Amino acid sequence: MENASKALIIAGAILLSIAIIGVGMAVFQSAQQSVGDADMSQEQVAAFNSKFLSYEGTKNGASVRALCDAVRNNNAQNADDQSKRIVLTESAAADPATPDAAGTESAAISTIKNKINVGRRYKITFGYTATGLIKNIGIEAQ
């Protein structure tokens, strides 16, 4: 009887250890996903942002259309890495805290691009993540 109770205690301890390890792994994976773009060095962030910084400010319609193409290409290249995808919006409020997920899709970007009039001027603004990575780009007609 004594051996059976000790065996049950050992089996319970093993099951408890497995459960603790499983919870620990789940927490680790969750934390790793939330960090996302924090793994990028400042040089990598600067290199990523440099593709878009030349479009900041007031630009003509042709430049804005080129920006739409650059964002579409970037999102296609980073289809599996959400932290590097950029949301394109039709307003100056480029807030990365409330992104419009549809603004990352190729069809949505094409719709925005088709609305751009080559003869008009547009104000381009950027929204950044906490690590300095461009997350949102706002386009506002002037």
C-alpha positions as CSV (number, residue, x, y, z in Angstrom):
1,M,0.0,0.0,0.0
2,E,2.8,2.3,0.9
3,N,4.5,1.7,-2.5
4,A,1.3,2.5,-4.4
5,S,0.7,5.8,-2.6
6,K,4.3,6.8,-3.3
7,A,3.9,5.9,-7.0
8,L,0.7,8.0,-7.2
9,I,2.6,11.0,-5.6
10,I,5.4,10.6,-8.1
11,A,3.0,10.4,-11.0
12,G,1.2,13.5,-9.8
13,A,4.4,15.4,-9.5
14,I,5.4,14.4,-13.0
15,L,2.1,15.5,-14.4
16,L,2.3,18.8,-12.5
17,S,5.8,19.4,-13.9
18,I,4.6,18.8,-17.4
19,A,1.7,21.2,-16.9
20,I,4.0,23.9,-15.6
21,I,6.5,23.4,-18.5
22,G,3.5,23.6,-21.0
23,V,2.2,26.9,-19.4
24,G,5.8,28.3,-19.4
25,M,6.2,27.5,-23.1
26,A,2.8,29.1,-24.0
27,V,3.8,32.3,-22.1
28,F,7.2,32.4,-23.8
29,Q,5.6,32.0,-27.3
30,S,3.0,34.7,-26.6
31,A,5.7,37.1,-25.4
32,Q,7.9,36.3,-28.4
33,Q,5.0,37.1,-30.8
34,S,4.2,40.4,-29.0
35,V,7.7,41.6,-29.2
36,G,7.6,41.2,-33.0
37,D,9.6,44.0,-34.6
38,A,11.5,44.7,-31.4
39,D,14.1,42.3,-32.6
40,M,15.1,44.7,-35.4
41,S,18.2,46.8,-34.7
42,Q,18.1,50.5,-35.2
43,E,20.0,50.1,-38.5
44,Q,17.4,47.6,-39.8
45,V,14.6,50.0,-38.8
46,A,16.3,52.9,-40.5
47,A,16.8,50.8,-43.7
48,F,13.2,49.7,-43.7
49,N,11.9,53.3,-43.1
50,S,14.3,54.8,-45.8
51,K,12.2,53.3,-48.5
52,F,9.3,55.6,-47.6
53,L,10.8,58.7,-45.9
54,S,11.3,60.4,-49.2
55,Y,7.5,60.6,-49.7
56,E,6.9,62.5,-46.4
57,G,5.4,65.9,-46.6
58,T,3.4,67.6,-49.4
59,K,3.8,65.7,-52.7
60,N,2.2,65.7,-56.1
61,G,-0.2,62.9,-57.2
62,A,2.4,61.1,-59.3
63,S,4.7,60.7,-56.2
64,V,1.7,59.5,-54.1
65,R,0.9,56.9,-56.7
66,A,4.5,55.7,-56.6
67,L,4.2,55.5,-52.8
68,C,1.1,53.3,-53.2
69,D,3.1,51.0,-55.4
70,A,6.0,50.9,-52.9
71,V,3.6,50.1,-50.0
72,R,2.0,47.3,-52.1
73,N,5.4,45.8,-52.9
74,N,6.5,46.0,-49.3
75,N,3.3,44.3,-48.1
76,A,3.7,41.6,-50.7
77,Q,7.3,40.9,-49.7
78,N,6.3,40.8,-46.0
79,A,3.1,38.8,-46.3
80,D,4.2,36.5,-43.5
81,D,5.6,39.2,-41.2
82,Q,2.7,41.4,-39.9
83,S,5.2,43.7,-38.1
84,K,6.6,44.9,-41.4
85,R,3.3,45.5,-43.2
86,I,2.2,49.0,-43.7
87,V,-1.4,50.3,-43.5
88,L,-2.3,52.9,-46.1
89,T,-5.2,55.3,-45.1
90,E,-6.9,58.2,-46.9
91,S,-6.5,60.7,-44.0
92,A,-3.8,62.6,-42.2
93,A,-4.5,60.6,-39.0
94,A,-2.0,57.9,-39.4
95,D,-2.3,56.3,-36.0
96,P,-0.7,52.9,-35.6
97,A,-2.8,52.2,-32.5
98,T,-6.0,51.9,-34.6
99,P,-4.9,50.5,-38.0
100,D,-7.3,49.7,-40.8
101,A,-6.3,46.2,-41.6
102,A,-8.0,46.5,-45.0
103,G,-5.5,49.2,-45.9
104,T,-2.7,46.5,-46.1
105,E,-4.4,44.5,-48.8
106,S,-3.4,44.9,-52.4
107,A,-7.0,45.6,-53.6
108,A,-7.5,48.3,-50.9
109,I,-4.2,50.0,-51.9
110,S,-5.2,49.9,-55.6
111,T,-8.5,51.5,-54.7
112,I,-6.7,54.3,-52.8
113,K,-4.2,54.7,-55.7
114,N,-7.0,55.0,-58.3
115,K,-8.5,57.9,-56.3
116,I,-5.2,59.8,-56.5
117,N,-5.4,62.7,-59.0
118,V,-2.0,63.3,-60.6
119,G,-2.6,67.0,-60.8
120,R,-3.4,67.5,-57.1
121,R,-1.1,67.9,-54.1
122,Y,-1.3,65.5,-51.1
123,K,0.0,65.6,-47.6
124,I,1.7,62.4,-46.6
125,T,2.1,61.6,-42.8
126,F,3.5,58.6,-41.1
127,G,2.5,56.7,-38.0
128,Y,5.2,54.8,-36.1
129,T,5.4,51.8,-33.8
130,A,7.1,52.1,-30.4
131,T,10.4,50.9,-32.0
132,G,10.3,53.5,-34.7
133,L,9.1,51.3,-37.6
134,I,6.6,52.9,-40.0
135,K,3.2,51.3,-39.5
136,N,0.7,53.6,-41.0
137,I,0.9,56.1,-43.9
138,G,-1.9,58.7,-44.2
139,I,-2.7,60.5,-47.5
140,E,-4.7,63.7,-47.3
141,A,-5.7,65.8,-50.3
142,Q,-4.6,69.5,-50.1
